[in-house]
Amino acid sequence: MFEAKDMQVYYKDFCALNMQGGVRVKKGDRVGIIGANGSGKTTFIKACLGLIPYSGNIISEIKPHEMAVHMQENDYVETMNVAAIMKMLLGKDPYKDAKVREMIDFFSFKESLNKKFKQLSGGQKQRFTVIMVLLQEAPLTFFDEVTTGLDFETRQDLMRKIVEWYENKETALFFVTHYYEELEQMANKIMILDKGRLIDFDDKDKLFEKYCGFSIITLQKTVENEKLLRSYQLLHAPEQTLAVKCSDAEEEYEVMGKLNAQNVNFKRSNDDVEIMSLNAIVGRKELGI
């Protein structure tokens, strides 16, 4: 359906994207793009959409104008009525068109139609932009930091709506976010970028097994806990966190038994995207790749 290979993007002498290898996406894939600020996430999206020049190959059944995108910044005329903006851009009356009404009801947006865009809250603005993107019914859609700046409850509600809307649909998605729990909820594939380089790309489950093993046990980093776990392999983890790599169910059971015996609080996971991506990036650096 869509494949991007060996892509490079330069801004004058600065190489913003230098992907050796590629990513291949089929219908229904949900690809989470991970990377720190400046890693090339938005640059990759813009290149795929043909918005900036690039070298490399994009092999796609879908033309750029057939793709949809939600960018970090989406500007509308702030003094216009929201319903008027929708009618102008979509060519459809939001009060009369059945598909538009369905989307408005689904996202609980009806009460916002009569407001000016500048009067919308941050969450309402994001819902509006998401509605405009989804109504394009594109076979390939990019979401770039769709929940940034929203409070936890609003983020959770918006993500739940997006996941529910795309359930059982063949639309392929690229989803950029710095909230790892959203990728655990949404993505079946992960694309890891670091300083413009493609670190890895594969099914989420395969990447977790590659970098974290069967499962991981995470707990607070203390001197006592480090001593307790010194005979086990520790992974790279966020600050003040210990992450124990468990190679199989037997080792997992053994680690949890030790922690329970000492009344240590812990969490078990086999899909922690943050720790998986951290070990992928740090591991490449340690190997000098």
Steps between C-alpha positions, in 0.01 A plus 500: 500500500772749605877472531767763572865401448838666557351847538715809553393858563739794515434854616795668328801318653308345790382140457163484678416146388737221404310171491703197402249227432130560487148456628228299332136547591196298398128567532385527859848554648532741792858629506624688805794732432733549797783748540613799702452856374714547190510130418334549160140393569325800345762518223419140408128578482553808284725303262240224467238763416728660239509828694881517505767371260668170586721231351417131522201296392133507587305214347131556556160409363383831648580841356599777745179694433300189602664494846371686803704666773455654841800726563612649833384843384168528318393858436142607436342844489448559871212745462293268278215288621608132522205378292588757232862380491383141452259599224765705322774234513286189457237639267241333725249640746584355846135526600368314195767261368445155656869398512609830654220479757606145585856617567384801704278278715775238539743762635231678707571823312150630425503771768823646355365562148365847575819620671776700336820298465683722750233421761573126492701338776821313416316169504218632282750636246668160480165325459408741222825438314471124547146511361622692195776244443282192548231632265751474215478119535855472369658153464816634671486757779774669705441631853776724637474561877121502495465512881787734590402770748185326619436395858508128584125445500449683168791306342355170613153584370627619160724195456214269592285665235771472231568133581130422496445683170774309318414161647460243218578763234768442234644850534876494567621747762829662594469634853755734660474556874730535800244327723613138498173365638325627187731288283438198722129561446507583129801357316570152365831613344767736632741723309790628713689812389801664665674810365356435156606137487267201477594288803249222438158419358291189557195357673475635855509151651809401303686817601414447865633144489813617314594769751326393823455123487192310619391768749634772728450573867525870591537646849646794687876540478649471849826360636307218670315405181820506297663261746195274496510477120876495440493149356253600224546699180392862533389696197537872432206670669367849579653686793433349844369179342642150488396270215577129528516299179324163530598248233208265565203436727714306749739792552209741524341288773831484687549880492144570613539247781808680633329837486183373664705345781645846573165681457638702207250662267559424132334492159517223242474583127549340162421811295683793662576715196707757691753251638507306174581809294752627756694173482485500121649851478758462779599156372580640156709778656695254715580298191611817324241460226 
